[in-house]
């Protein structure tokens, strides 16, 4: 994400100023005065400068921060200072930067963002086409790590040939599944009410985990069904979702998702869902039923309740 943001900035500077000079500094070893002197001095060809500092959190800490703050108050017009860092402590400097530039958070992409990124990135960088279904398949196999995805896109584009398309068949042949999901992550997907997403996520967990992966999954199912039933009873008793969440000791992202679906819950349906989960758990422990199918059917019941 930092590379993408840097490339966008570089293109914008070239479009505005023509050719630019780039100067690189390491924040761990660079002196703040040297970096700022480079920003303030004119180049030999009087080209616009891009002064790039990696590990910038080390450069702006302690005694150097006032220097950087004063520069942000009066930056040079013939230079752009780009501070890149994996960690950053927000403060006065951020507010000063906002007045003359921009603070860009390069957090990891979520799955929908990764799918959209593949569609944009594949054609421009790797000269190969890819449709949304193939992009989703790649994310399902690799997760949303854009660096890993880009590496595999390069291999797939070569295999597809110049001007070719990356197909699901090609992905199946060349890209192994390297992604593993926490079985508890299924709870947030169950609350989405999306049957396709539930089945896809469930298969991702079960197909890339030890043989007995269904055991923690059915436990996660039952745990969620109990929480849904508790929220349904609270709703029936006209208790606010916030109060119910507190009594049920809900927390984190699942708390917010359960509160969103609470108004749609009915005790009769959630009680039947909880009973189905308990019976499925008993059956699987007794060797009855095929785990994939049992969990898929239960997943569709969760989708219906959440909707």
N, C-alpha and C positions, 0 to 999 in steps of 0.2 A: 504494500500500500504506500510506503514511503517512496519507493521507486516510481510508482505511478504519479504521485503528487509532484515529485521533483520533475518528472518528464513534462507534466502539464505546465509547471511554472517555467521551465526552460523554453518550451514552445511559445508561451505567451511573451516572454522577454525578447525572443528572436523576432517575433511578429511586430513588436513595438519598436525595438531598437536596432534590428538587423543583427549582425554578428556580435557575439558576446564573448568575453573572456571568463573562464572559470578558475577559481582558486580554492583549493581544498585544505582544510585544517582538521586536526584531530583534537577534540576537546579535552582529552586526557593530558596532552602534553603542550598544547598551544597556549601562548600568552594572550590574554584578552586585549592588551594594548596592540599587539602585532595584528590581530584580527581586525580591530577597528581602524588601525593605520592603513591596512589594505583597502578597507571600505572607503576611506577618505581620500586616498591618493588616486591620481589619474593614471590610466594605462598609457603605454607608449602610443597606441593607435587611437586613444581616446574612445575606446569601445566601452559599452556598458559592462559592468562586472557582476558576476554571480559569485559571491563569497560563501562557500558552503562549509559548515562546521558539523562534523559527526561527533556523537557523544557530547552534545552541547550542554547537557545537564551538569557536566563537570566544569565547563567553562564559566557558567553564569552563577555558580554557587559562591557563597560567602563574600569575600572582599571584591570580587569581580562584578557582582550583581549591580551595585550603584553605577559602575562604568557603563554596563549594558543598558541600564534604565535611562541614563543621560543620552546615550546614542539614540535610543528609541524615541526620545523626545524631539530630536533634531537629526533624522537620518539623512544620508547623502543621496542626492537624486541620481547620481551616476553609478550607483551600486545597489544591488539587492543582497541583503544578508539572509541566508537560509540556515536556521538552526534545526538540526535533526537529532532526535534522541529516542531511546527506547523507554526511558523514564523521564517524568517531568513533574516538578513541584509548582503548581500554579501560584501566582502572586501578583505584585504590582506590575511586573514586567509584562505579563499577559495583557493587562488592560492598556498599557502603553502601545503594545504591538497592535492591538485591535484598532487603535486610532489611525495607524499608518499602514497597516498590512493585514495579515490574517494568521490566526492560529488554527492549524489543521490537525485534527485527531486522526491518526492512521490506525484505528482499531481493526482487529480481525474481522473479516467479512462473515455475515450470516449466510445460510444456505441460499435463500432467494437472491441475495446480492451476488454470491459466487456464480450462480447460474447465469444471471444477466451479464456479469463481467466476462464470462467465457464467450458469450455471444458477441460482445463488442471486441474483445481482445484477440480472438482466434483469427479473424479475417485480416485485421490490420497488422498484427505482429507475425503470424505464422502463415498467412496467405492460404488459408484453408477454410472451407465452410463447415458449419456445425449447426444442427437444428436444436430446438429447446429440449426435446426428449433425450438426445445424446448428451447434451450439457448436463441435464439432471442426472443421467446415469453416471457420468464422470464424478459429479459431486457425491452421489450415493456411495461410490466406491472409494473415494479419496478423502471425503470431508471437504471443508471449506478453506483449506490451506492453499492460498493462491500461488505461493511459491512452488509447491508440489504439483498443483494443477498445471502451471505454466510449463514445468519441465516435461510432464507427460503430453501436453498439447504439442510440444516441439517434436516429440517422437512420433506421435500420431499423424501430424501434418506431413512428415517425411514419408510415412507409410502410405498416406492417402495420395501422394503425388502432387505435383504442381497444379494448383487450381482445383484439386479434388475436394471431397467432403469427408469429414470424420463421422462415421456411422456407428450406431450401437454395436453392430457386428464387429467392427474394427476395435472398439473399446473392449468388448468381451474377450477378443483374442489377445490383446496386447497389455491390458491394464488389470493387474490383480487387485483384489480387494484388500486394502491395507488399513481400513478404518474399523475401529471397534467402539461400540457405544456402551455406556453405562446402562444396565437394565432399568435403573430408576428413571432414566431420561424418557421412557415410554409414557410416563404419567402426563407430561405436558402435551404430548401428541394426542393422547386419548381425549384430553379436554378440548382439543381443537374441533372435534366433531367432523373431521375430514376422513372418510373411510379409506381413501387411497393413500393418504399420508400415514395413517395408522398401520396399514398392511405393509407398506414399504419400509417403515421404521422398524416394525416387528421383525421382518425378514432380515433386515440389516443386523439386528442384534443376534438373532438365532443362528444366522449363517456364518457369523464371524466370531464365534465364542465357543468355549468348551461344550461338550456334548450335553451337559446338564444345565445349560443357560436358561432353560425354561423355568427352573425352580425359582430364581430371584425374580423373574418376570411375573409369574403368577402371584408371588408375594406382593410385588408392586401393584398388580391389578387389584388384589384384595384390599390392600391398604387404601388405595384411591377410592374403591367402592365404599369402604367404611366412612371415609371423609365425605363423600358425596351424600351418603345417607344421613350423616350428621347434619350437613348443611340443609338437606331437604326438610328434616324434622324442624330445624330452627326456622326455616322459611315458613313452614306450616304454622308454627307458633307465633309468627309475626315478629321474630327476633331479627334485628338488623344483621346483615352479613358481617359487618365488622365485629359485633359482639360474638356472633357464632364462631368466627375465625379465632377469636381470642380463647373461647371456651374449649375449642377443639385443638388448641395449640398449633395452629397452622402458621407457617412462615415461608419466606422466600417467594420465588416465582409461582409455585403451586398455590400459594395463598391467594394471590391476585387472580389467577385463573379460576379458582374455585368460587371466589366472590363474584366473578363475572357471570358464571353459569348458574349461580344460586337461584335467581328469580325464575328460572325455567324448570327447576327440579320439583318432582312430586314423590312423596315418601313411598307410595306403592311401587313405583318403577325402580327407585334406588334400592328398596328392600329386595326386590326380585333380582336386581343386578348383583347385590352383595351375596345373596344366597347362591346364585349361579357361580360366582367366583369361588366360594367355599366348596361347593360340590365339585367343581372342576379341579380344585387343588387336591381334594380327597381322591378323585378318580385318577389323576396323573400319578399320585403317590402309590396307587394300587396297580399301576400299569394299564389303566383303561384309557383308550384314546391316543391319538397321535398328537404330541404337544403343539406342533405348528398349527394344525387345524383347530384344536380346542382354543388356542389363544387368538387365532384369527376370528373365530365366531364371537368370542367374548369382546374382542376389540370393536367389532361392528355394533355390539350392544352398547358399548360405551359411547360410540359415535352417535347413536340414536338418542341416548339420554342427554348428551351434551348439547345436541341440537334442539 
